[in-house]
Amino acid sequence: MAVSMTGYGRSKKDFGQVSITVEIKTVNHRFSEFQMRMPRQLMHIEDKIKKKLSGHIKRGRIEVYIIIDGDGLASRKVNVDWDLLDEYYQYITAIQTKYQIQTDLSIQDIIREELIGIEEKESGNEELSQLVLSAAEEACLQLTEMRRLEGDELEKDLRSHLSLLSKRLLKLREYAPKVVKLYRERLEKRMREFLDCHVDESRILTEVAVFADKADINEELTRLQSHIIQFEKTFQLRDPAGRKLDFILQEMNREANTIGSKANSAEIAAEVVEIKSLLEKMKEQVQNIE
């Protein structure tokens, strides 16, 4: 079963005056890589979120965005240093008395940032954390469904290319025997021209046998057909198949290159070009599969 590495999922939940939004996006990547963006008060559940998502997503770059709006995430209170404030007040009144300053003190004269501050404490609400985990799983399920549907389309496209590839192999099997036959005819013609119609049949047979051995592509065609079967069987696996499919395509391309170097035929060379073009298209699609 082919699963795409690209997808998107989103979930939104309300918790009192708080609104929780979780968005998950995945793109192609050689391995599994997380990028998490969330409020600081949720950092303690980051590993839990990763573990939950890893149960559904095996490969790809996973971008997680958690947005929390509303009040209730942190509590605030005024923090007064009363001892320092008393000392500060006594210091000011002493100055007034000593220098006979008649100005009345106001609250603004006393309040200073170092004396009175606002302390903010983050809320560690367990129920909020569980709701975030629930939203993350819901977004992940949407994402995996999207990846599955796109994977189905990729599989259909790859199977279509496999069908065309099999047809190309059939043509190569038809052309292969003709290459040796044409070589024998050309060799006989040249020998008759140079040897004044006297042809050494044993020599022709020897030369043709050597050429046939060098130009034989049956082994490569057999391996290519085997790779096609392996490729199709890989779709039936439940495990991520992208890397295996990519490896099989590399082997297919290797066989195609060998056929191209062996074949002394314009027809076979043309088929090899078409085969390599198909393999390149398949490689582009496989890069999207988990």
Residue frames as qw, qx, qy, qz and C-alpha x, y, z in Angstrom:
[[0.000, 0.889, 0.458, 0.000, 0.00, 0.00, 0.00],
 [0.434, 0.318, -0.001, 0.843, 1.51, 3.30, -1.13],
 [0.264, -0.846, -0.387, 0.255, 1.22, 6.24, 1.26],
 [0.363, 0.760, 0.003, 0.538, 2.19, 9.75, 0.24],
 [0.537, -0.204, -0.392, 0.718, 4.57, 11.75, 2.42],
 [0.017, -0.159, -0.009, -0.987, 2.68, 15.01, 1.85],
 [0.311, -0.583, -0.734, -0.157, -0.46, 15.87, 3.78],
 [0.063, -0.313, 0.236, -0.918, -2.25, 18.32, 6.05],
 [0.428, -0.514, -0.743, -0.023, -4.54, 17.99, 9.06],
 [0.042, -0.353, 0.230, -0.906, -6.20, 20.47, 11.39],
 [0.443, -0.523, -0.727, 0.035, -8.23, 20.25, 14.60],
 [0.062, -0.431, 0.199, -0.878, -9.77, 22.93, 16.80],
 [0.506, -0.473, -0.715, 0.099, -11.16, 22.47, 20.32],
 [0.192, -0.700, 0.083, -0.683, -12.50, 24.79, 23.02],
 [0.594, -0.244, -0.650, 0.408, -11.64, 24.59, 26.70],
 [0.234, -0.707, -0.398, 0.535, -13.54, 27.16, 28.75],
 [0.170, 0.931, 0.004, -0.324, -12.26, 30.52, 27.59],
 [0.280, -0.547, 0.658, 0.436, -9.36, 28.89, 25.77],
 [0.815, 0.515, 0.003, -0.267, -9.32, 27.91, 22.08],
 [0.548, -0.418, 0.661, 0.295, -6.89, 25.18, 20.97],
 [0.726, 0.631, -0.108, -0.251, -5.83, 24.81, 17.32],
 [0.601, -0.383, 0.638, 0.292, -3.49, 22.05, 16.13],
 [0.677, 0.672, -0.153, -0.259, -2.19, 22.01, 12.55],
 [0.671, -0.336, 0.601, 0.274, 0.06, 19.27, 11.17],
 [0.607, 0.724, -0.204, -0.257, 1.81, 19.39, 7.81],
 [0.753, -0.282, 0.524, 0.281, 4.09, 16.75, 6.30],
 [0.513, 0.768, -0.290, -0.250, 6.43, 16.99, 3.32],
 [0.919, 0.267, -0.254, 0.142, 9.03, 14.75, 1.72],
 [0.215, -0.796, 0.547, -0.149, 12.11, 13.86, 3.73],
 [0.539, 0.345, -0.768, 0.002, 14.59, 11.02, 3.66],
 [0.292, -0.081, -0.852, 0.428, 14.03, 10.25, 7.33],
 [0.331, -0.755, -0.553, -0.118, 11.53, 11.20, 10.04],
 [0.334, 0.081, -0.241, 0.907, 12.04, 14.73, 11.32],
 [0.188, -0.779, -0.591, 0.088, 9.86, 16.82, 13.64],
 [0.170, 0.255, -0.079, 0.949, 9.51, 20.58, 13.84],
 [0.294, -0.641, -0.695, 0.137, 7.34, 21.65, 16.80],
 [0.041, 0.308, -0.075, 0.948, 5.97, 25.13, 17.48],
 [0.489, -0.605, -0.614, -0.133, 3.87, 25.50, 20.61],
 [0.294, -0.843, 0.120, -0.433, 3.44, 27.66, 23.74],
 [0.178, 0.501, -0.744, 0.406, 6.03, 27.19, 26.47],
 [0.553, -0.253, 0.541, -0.580, 3.49, 25.83, 28.95],
 [0.937, 0.175, 0.062, -0.295, 2.96, 22.82, 26.65],
 [0.345, 0.651, -0.676, 0.001, 6.62, 21.88, 26.23],
 [0.399, -0.328, 0.801, -0.301, 6.23, 19.15, 28.86],
 [0.779, 0.251, 0.524, -0.235, 3.97, 17.14, 26.49],
 [0.370, 0.687, -0.456, -0.427, 6.15, 17.56, 23.37],
 [0.031, -0.307, 0.946, 0.100, 7.51, 14.00, 23.59],
 [0.455, 0.288, 0.779, -0.322, 3.99, 12.62, 24.05],
 [0.543, 0.682, 0.049, -0.487, 2.83, 14.42, 20.91],
 [0.244, 0.594, -0.703, -0.306, 5.80, 13.09, 18.92],
 [0.221, -0.102, 0.966, -0.086, 5.17, 9.56, 20.14],
 [0.537, 0.464, 0.562, -0.426, 1.48, 9.77, 19.22],
 [0.508, 0.722, -0.181, -0.433, 2.23, 11.07, 15.71],
 [0.040, 0.514, -0.835, -0.195, 5.03, 8.54, 15.15],
 [0.501, 0.107, 0.836, -0.196, 2.45, 5.78, 15.48],
 [0.604, 0.661, 0.390, -0.213, 0.86, 7.04, 12.25],
 [0.445, 0.872, -0.202, -0.036, 3.71, 8.73, 10.37],
 [0.913, -0.202, 0.164, 0.313, 6.87, 6.72, 9.68],
 [0.572, -0.037, 0.270, 0.774, 8.78, 9.00, 7.31],
 [0.177, 0.767, 0.355, 0.504, 8.76, 12.64, 6.24],
 [0.187, 0.139, -0.306, 0.923, 9.29, 16.12, 7.65],
 [0.294, -0.652, -0.698, -0.044, 6.52, 16.69, 10.21],
 [0.081, 0.267, -0.157, 0.948, 5.65, 20.28, 11.07],
 [0.328, -0.596, -0.726, 0.099, 3.36, 20.72, 14.10],
 [0.006, 0.345, -0.084, 0.935, 1.79, 24.07, 15.01],
 [0.340, -0.564, -0.731, 0.177, -0.17, 24.44, 18.26],
 [0.005, -0.382, 0.005, -0.924, -1.93, 27.74, 18.87],
 [0.301, -0.543, -0.734, 0.276, -3.77, 28.55, 22.11],
 [0.029, -0.431, -0.090, -0.898, -5.88, 31.70, 22.39],
 [0.560, -0.649, -0.382, -0.347, -7.77, 33.03, 25.40],
 [0.231, -0.670, 0.470, -0.525, -7.32, 33.60, 29.11],
 [0.901, -0.329, 0.132, -0.251, -6.57, 31.06, 31.78],
 [0.853, 0.324, -0.310, 0.266, -3.15, 29.90, 30.58],
 [0.479, 0.160, -0.455, 0.733, -1.37, 31.92, 33.25],
 [0.391, -0.814, -0.425, 0.062, -2.29, 33.50, 36.59],
 [0.331, 0.522, -0.166, 0.768, -1.10, 36.96, 37.60],
 [0.515, -0.760, -0.370, 0.141, -0.72, 38.60, 41.00],
 [0.085, 0.896, -0.212, 0.382, 0.82, 41.77, 42.44],
 [0.826, -0.183, -0.317, 0.428, 4.04, 41.16, 44.33],
 [0.085, -0.922, 0.099, -0.363, 5.03, 43.90, 46.83],
 [0.638, 0.087, -0.500, 0.579, 8.33, 44.07, 48.72],
 [0.387, -0.853, -0.296, -0.187, 6.83, 45.55, 51.90],
 [0.684, -0.528, -0.044, 0.502, 10.08, 45.78, 53.83],
 [0.464, 0.078, 0.266, 0.841, 11.80, 47.69, 51.08],
 [0.046, -0.700, -0.431, -0.568, 8.73, 49.89, 50.60],
 [0.521, -0.806, -0.255, 0.117, 8.69, 50.80, 54.33],
 [0.621, -0.366, 0.105, 0.685, 12.37, 51.67, 54.21],
 [0.310, 0.366, 0.405, 0.779, 11.85, 53.74, 51.07],
 [0.219, -0.823, -0.401, -0.338, 8.97, 55.68, 52.68],
 [0.598, -0.717, -0.120, 0.338, 10.98, 56.39, 55.82],
 [0.577, -0.072, 0.235, 0.779, 13.89, 57.58, 53.69],
 [0.129, 0.575, 0.404, 0.700, 11.69, 60.07, 51.79],
 [0.395, -0.850, -0.309, -0.163, 10.01, 61.46, 54.92],
 [0.672, -0.504, -0.027, 0.541, 13.39, 61.84, 56.61],
 [0.425, 0.190, 0.285, 0.838, 14.61, 63.92, 53.68],
 [0.115, -0.746, -0.403, -0.518, 11.49, 66.14, 53.91],
 [0.570, -0.782, -0.222, 0.123, 12.04, 66.69, 57.64],
 [0.670, -0.302, 0.083, 0.673, 15.76, 67.39, 57.37],
 [0.286, 0.089, 0.321, 0.898, 15.46, 69.85, 54.51],
 [0.205, 0.470, 0.429, -0.744, 12.02, 71.22, 55.53],
 [0.133, -0.025, -0.682, -0.718, 10.38, 70.21, 52.23],
 [0.438, 0.164, 0.472, -0.748, 6.64, 70.82, 52.47],
 [0.512, 0.182, -0.581, -0.606, 5.58, 68.84, 49.33],
 [0.787, -0.109, 0.419, -0.439, 2.96, 66.21, 50.08],
 [0.183, -0.245, 0.920, 0.246, 3.84, 62.64, 49.11],
 [0.752, 0.237, -0.100, -0.607, 1.68, 60.94, 46.45],
 [0.913, -0.042, 0.402, -0.059, 1.30, 57.29, 45.62],
 [0.747, 0.643, -0.083, 0.148, 3.30, 57.89, 42.42],
 [0.022, 0.824, -0.506, 0.253, 6.24, 59.05, 44.55],
 [0.609, -0.426, 0.632, -0.222, 6.31, 55.76, 46.39],
 [0.915, 0.222, 0.329, -0.074, 5.55, 53.15, 43.74],
 [0.098, 0.694, -0.633, -0.328, 8.65, 51.97, 41.93],
 [0.810, 0.268, -0.447, -0.268, 9.19, 48.95, 39.61],
 [0.420, 0.293, -0.796, 0.323, 11.67, 47.43, 42.03],
 [0.250, -0.121, 0.636, -0.720, 9.15, 47.73, 44.87],
 [0.659, 0.293, 0.482, -0.497, 5.91, 46.59, 43.22],
 [0.141, 0.312, -0.770, -0.539, 5.77, 44.11, 40.35],
 [0.837, 0.123, 0.030, -0.532, 3.41, 41.70, 38.60],
 [0.279, -0.321, 0.903, 0.057, 4.23, 38.01, 38.91],
 [0.759, 0.259, -0.254, -0.541, 2.96, 35.71, 36.17],
 [0.407, -0.267, 0.869, -0.093, 2.71, 31.99, 36.79],
 [0.442, 0.158, -0.686, -0.556, 1.97, 29.51, 34.01],
 [0.777, -0.114, 0.319, -0.530, -0.94, 27.16, 34.57],
 [0.050, 0.305, -0.938, -0.160, -0.13, 23.45, 34.39],
 [0.727, 0.093, 0.262, -0.627, -3.67, 22.31, 33.75],
 [0.338, -0.142, 0.916, 0.160, -3.65, 18.54, 33.06],
 [0.530, 0.555, 0.611, -0.195, -7.05, 18.66, 31.40],
 [0.331, 0.849, -0.160, -0.379, -5.79, 21.26, 28.93],
 [0.111, -0.530, 0.794, 0.278, -2.77, 19.05, 28.09],
 [0.455, 0.157, 0.877, -0.003, -5.01, 16.05, 27.41],
 [0.494, 0.741, 0.342, -0.301, -7.21, 18.16, 25.15],
 [0.168, 0.782, -0.462, -0.382, -4.16, 19.26, 23.16],
 [0.256, -0.256, 0.916, 0.175, -3.10, 15.62, 22.74],
 [0.505, 0.452, 0.717, -0.165, -6.61, 14.74, 21.59],
 [0.403, 0.839, 0.021, -0.365, -6.60, 17.58, 19.06],
 [0.027, -0.635, 0.695, 0.336, -3.16, 16.48, 17.81],
 [0.383, 0.023, 0.919, 0.089, -4.40, 12.94, 17.22],
 [0.492, 0.664, 0.499, -0.261, -7.52, 14.20, 15.44],
 [0.272, 0.839, -0.274, -0.382, -5.43, 16.40, 13.15],
 [0.196, -0.437, 0.845, 0.240, -3.09, 13.47, 12.54],
 [0.516, 0.289, 0.804, -0.057, -5.97, 11.23, 11.46],
 [0.468, 0.816, 0.159, -0.300, -7.06, 13.84, 8.92],
 [0.065, 0.766, -0.559, -0.312, -3.50, 14.08, 7.67],
 [0.350, -0.210, 0.902, 0.139, -3.02, 10.30, 7.34],
 [0.580, 0.525, 0.603, -0.156, -6.29, 10.00, 5.40],
 [0.367, 0.873, -0.126, -0.295, -5.09, 12.66, 2.98],
 [0.105, -0.609, 0.754, 0.222, -1.74, 10.89, 2.65],
 [0.528, 0.077, 0.845, -0.009, -3.49, 7.59, 2.00],
 [0.572, 0.704, 0.365, -0.211, -5.73, 9.01, -0.73],
 [0.258, 0.854, -0.375, -0.251, -2.79, 10.70, -2.44],
 [0.325, -0.411, 0.843, 0.121, -0.82, 7.47, -2.09],
 [0.659, 0.353, 0.656, -0.100, -3.59, 5.59, -3.93],
 [0.508, 0.841, 0.021, -0.188, -3.25, 8.01, -6.84],
 [0.027, -0.744, 0.645, 0.171, 0.53, 7.61, -6.86],
 [0.532, -0.121, 0.838, 0.022, 0.15, 3.83, -6.90],
 [0.668, 0.595, 0.423, -0.144, -2.25, 3.98, -9.85],
 [0.338, 0.886, -0.263, -0.177, 0.17, 6.16, -11.77],
 [0.211, -0.585, 0.777, 0.098, 3.13, 3.88, -10.99],
 [0.646, 0.132, 0.750, -0.046, 1.20, 0.78, -12.01],
 [0.602, 0.764, 0.152, -0.177, 0.37, 2.48, -15.30],
 [0.152, 0.818, -0.540, -0.128, 4.08, 3.12, -15.88],
 [0.474, -0.300, 0.827, 0.000, 4.84, -0.51, -14.99],
 [0.730, 0.442, 0.504, -0.129, 2.39, -1.68, -17.63],
 [0.480, 0.855, -0.164, -0.111, 4.11, 0.47, -20.27],
 [0.168, -0.687, 0.706, 0.047, 7.48, -0.81, -19.08],
 [0.669, -0.013, 0.742, -0.044, 6.37, -4.43, -19.54],
 [0.696, 0.669, 0.242, -0.095, 5.29, -3.65, -23.11],
 [0.214, 0.868, -0.440, -0.084, 8.71, -2.17, -23.81],
 [0.434, -0.436, 0.788, 0.011, 10.35, -5.35, -22.53],
 [0.768, 0.327, 0.545, -0.075, 8.25, -7.44, -24.91],
 [0.546, 0.832, -0.078, -0.064, 9.50, -5.36, -27.82],
 [0.092, -0.757, 0.646, 0.028, 13.09, -5.79, -26.66],
 [0.648, -0.127, 0.751, -0.025, 12.61, -9.56, -26.57],
 [0.737, 0.596, 0.315, -0.051, 11.40, -9.38, -30.16],
 [0.338, 0.899, -0.277, -0.017, 14.33, -7.24, -31.29],
 [0.498, -0.644, 0.577, 0.063, 17.06, -9.22, -29.50],
 [0.779, 0.052, 0.584, 0.221, 17.26, -12.25, -31.91],
 [0.563, 0.795, 0.197, 0.113, 17.12, -9.96, -34.94],
 [0.123, -0.918, 0.356, 0.125, 20.31, -8.20, -33.84],
 [0.562, -0.357, 0.707, 0.238, 22.38, -11.38, -34.22],
 [0.672, 0.465, 0.558, 0.141, 20.69, -12.24, -37.51],
 [0.324, 0.946, 0.026, 0.003, 21.41, -8.78, -38.98],
 [0.294, -0.778, 0.525, 0.181, 25.00, -8.96, -37.78],
 [0.679, -0.049, 0.694, 0.234, 25.49, -12.32, -39.51],
 [0.585, 0.702, 0.388, 0.121, 24.06, -10.95, -42.76],
 [0.108, 0.974, -0.194, -0.049, 26.32, -7.89, -42.68],
 [0.487, -0.578, 0.626, 0.191, 29.34, -10.05, -41.83],
 [0.718, 0.224, 0.623, 0.215, 28.67, -12.44, -44.73],
 [0.448, 0.872, 0.191, 0.058, 28.24, -9.54, -47.12],
 [0.091, -0.916, 0.377, 0.103, 31.53, -7.96, -46.11],
 [0.598, -0.356, 0.689, 0.201, 33.43, -11.25, -46.27],
 [0.700, 0.476, 0.506, 0.169, 32.08, -11.95, -49.77],
 [0.297, 0.954, -0.023, 0.012, 33.19, -8.51, -50.90],
 [0.197, -0.820, 0.533, 0.065, 36.72, -8.93, -49.51],
 [0.519, -0.285, 0.799, 0.104, 37.23, -12.63, -50.25],
 [0.315, 0.306, -0.614, -0.655, 35.83, -12.63, -53.81],
 [0.774, -0.067, -0.271, -0.568, 32.69, -14.67, -53.02],
 [0.675, 0.018, -0.716, 0.175, 34.56, -17.36, -51.08],
 [0.463, -0.630, 0.196, -0.592, 33.21, -17.44, -47.55],
 [0.328, 0.153, -0.870, 0.334, 34.63, -19.41, -44.64],
 [0.590, -0.522, -0.422, -0.449, 31.48, -20.64, -42.91],
 [0.716, -0.357, -0.476, 0.364, 33.30, -21.72, -39.73],
 [0.324, 0.038, -0.185, 0.927, 34.83, -18.28, -39.35],
 [0.308, -0.421, -0.249, -0.816, 31.43, -16.65, -39.74],
 [0.710, -0.481, -0.495, -0.139, 29.96, -18.93, -37.11],
 [0.618, -0.208, -0.398, 0.646, 32.80, -18.10, -34.73],
 [0.104, 0.165, -0.031, 0.980, 32.44, -14.34, -35.22],
 [0.479, -0.450, -0.369, -0.657, 28.66, -14.51, -34.89],
 [0.722, -0.414, -0.536, 0.140, 28.95, -16.58, -31.70],
 [0.446, -0.111, -0.308, 0.833, 31.33, -14.04, -30.14],
 [0.132, -0.255, -0.125, -0.950, 29.05, -11.16, -31.12],
 [0.596, -0.452, -0.523, -0.408, 25.94, -12.98, -29.87],
 [0.643, -0.354, -0.530, 0.425, 27.58, -13.52, -26.49],
 [0.262, -0.060, -0.173, 0.948, 28.54, -9.84, -26.17],
 [0.263, -0.168, -0.223, -0.924, 25.17, -8.53, -27.40],
 [0.420, -0.373, -0.822, -0.095, 23.00, -10.98, -25.48],
 [0.194, -0.326, 0.251, -0.891, 20.52, -9.02, -23.32],
 [0.646, -0.330, -0.615, -0.309, 18.32, -11.90, -22.19],
 [0.517, -0.253, -0.624, 0.529, 19.76, -11.92, -18.67],
 [0.031, -0.038, -0.184, 0.982, 19.13, -8.19, -18.29],
 [0.474, -0.219, -0.390, -0.758, 15.59, -8.57, -19.62],
 [0.642, -0.316, -0.699, 0.015, 14.93, -11.40, -17.16],
 [0.366, -0.228, -0.504, 0.748, 16.19, -9.32, -14.24],
 [0.164, -0.083, -0.068, -0.981, 14.15, -6.34, -15.38],
 [0.591, -0.308, -0.551, -0.503, 11.04, -8.49, -15.45],
 [0.591, -0.303, -0.662, 0.347, 11.87, -9.78, -11.98],
 [0.166, -0.088, -0.294, 0.937, 12.24, -6.21, -10.72],
 [0.379, -0.228, -0.309, -0.842, 8.81, -5.33, -12.14],
 [0.667, -0.361, -0.637, -0.140, 7.27, -8.23, -10.20],
 [0.484, -0.232, -0.524, 0.662, 9.09, -7.15, -7.02],
 [0.034, -0.104, 0.016, -0.994, 7.90, -3.59, -7.53],
 [0.547, -0.328, -0.433, -0.637, 4.26, -4.72, -7.76],
 [0.683, -0.332, -0.633, 0.151, 4.59, -6.98, -4.70],
 [0.313, -0.008, -0.401, 0.861, 6.02, -4.12, -2.64],
 [0.324, -0.317, -0.151, -0.879, 2.70, -2.29, -2.97],
 [0.716, -0.370, -0.530, -0.263, 1.07, -5.11, -1.00],
 [0.522, -0.081, -0.590, 0.611, 3.25, -4.53, 2.07],
 [0.312, -0.866, -0.385, -0.065, 1.82, -2.61, 5.02],
 [0.564, -0.529, 0.009, 0.634, 5.21, -1.23, 5.97],
 [0.167, 0.861, -0.136, -0.460, 6.55, 2.00, 4.38],
 [0.852, 0.267, 0.388, 0.231, 7.60, 1.10, 0.84],
 [0.287, 0.948, -0.082, -0.114, 9.25, 4.25, -0.50],
 [0.223, -0.727, 0.623, 0.185, 12.88, 3.32, 0.13],
 [0.629, -0.017, 0.765, 0.139, 12.47, -0.21, -1.23],
 [0.594, 0.715, 0.368, -0.008, 10.72, 1.06, -4.36],
 [0.127, 0.937, -0.287, -0.156, 13.52, 3.58, -4.88],
 [0.421, -0.486, 0.742, 0.190, 16.14, 0.81, -4.59],
 [0.674, 0.304, 0.668, 0.089, 14.29, -1.37, -7.11],
 [0.448, 0.883, 0.115, -0.081, 14.15, 1.53, -9.56],
 [0.127, -0.808, 0.534, 0.213, 17.92, 1.98, -9.22],
 [0.542, -0.153, 0.807, 0.178, 18.39, -1.68, -10.16],
 [0.608, 0.630, 0.482, -0.018, 16.01, -1.30, -13.12],
 [0.239, 0.944, -0.158, -0.164, 17.98, 1.69, -14.34],
 [0.356, -0.580, 0.698, 0.224, 21.21, -0.29, -14.01],
 [0.622, 0.183, 0.747, 0.145, 19.82, -3.07, -16.23],
 [0.479, 0.833, 0.264, -0.079, 18.56, -0.55, -18.78],
 [0.002, 0.882, -0.409, -0.232, 22.02, 1.03, -19.00],
 [0.481, -0.302, 0.794, 0.218, 23.61, -2.39, -19.54],
 [0.619, 0.496, 0.607, 0.053, 21.14, -3.19, -22.33],
 [0.313, 0.936, 0.017, -0.157, 21.86, 0.14, -23.96],
 [0.154, -0.754, 0.593, 0.239, 25.62, -0.48, -23.89],
 [0.542, -0.090, 0.821, 0.155, 25.29, -4.03, -25.25],
 [0.604, 0.591, 0.525, -0.103, 22.73, -3.50, -27.97],
 [0.225, -0.264, 0.497, 0.796, 24.07, -2.84, -31.46],
 [0.102, 0.515, 0.778, 0.344, 20.64, -1.86, -32.77],
 [0.081, -0.226, -0.044, -0.970, 18.83, 1.41, -33.37],
 [0.584, -0.442, -0.479, -0.485, 15.51, -0.19, -32.44],
 [0.695, -0.392, -0.514, 0.314, 16.81, -1.46, -29.10],
 [0.330, 0.004, -0.212, 0.920, 18.53, 1.88, -28.40],
 [0.278, -0.364, -0.230, -0.859, 15.23, 3.68, -29.01],
 [0.697, -0.473, -0.499, -0.203, 13.39, 1.34, -26.61],
 [0.613, -0.214, -0.441, 0.620, 16.06, 1.85, -23.95],
 [0.062, 0.202, -0.051, 0.976, 15.55, 5.62, -24.20],
 [0.535, -0.431, -0.337, -0.644, 11.80, 5.14, -23.66],
 [0.755, -0.354, -0.531, 0.150, 12.43, 2.77, -20.74],
 [0.458, -0.078, -0.347, 0.815, 14.79, 5.22, -19.03],
 [0.183, -0.321, -0.108, -0.923, 12.26, 7.99, -19.52],
 [0.689, -0.452, -0.441, -0.355, 9.60, 5.85, -17.81],
 [0.713, -0.253, -0.480, 0.443, 11.97, 5.01, -14.96],
 [0.224, 0.139, -0.191, 0.945, 12.75, 8.69, -14.42],
 [0.442, -0.412, -0.221, -0.765, 9.04, 9.51, -14.18],
 [0.788, -0.384, -0.478, -0.054, 8.57, 6.65, -11.73],
 [0.564, -0.044, -0.425, 0.706, 11.49, 7.86, -9.63],
 [0.081, -0.312, 0.057, -0.945, 9.89, 11.30, -9.28],
 [0.670, -0.419, -0.295, -0.537, 6.69, 9.68, -8.03],
 [0.799, -0.207, -0.514, 0.235, 8.47, 7.29, -5.67],
 [0.310, 0.227, -0.367, 0.847, 10.17, 10.25, -3.97],
 [0.406, -0.371, 0.031, -0.835, 6.72, 11.16, -2.63],
 [0.823, -0.262, -0.444, -0.238, 6.00, 7.76, -1.11],
 [0.533, -0.701, 0.374, -0.292, 6.57, 7.08, 2.60]]
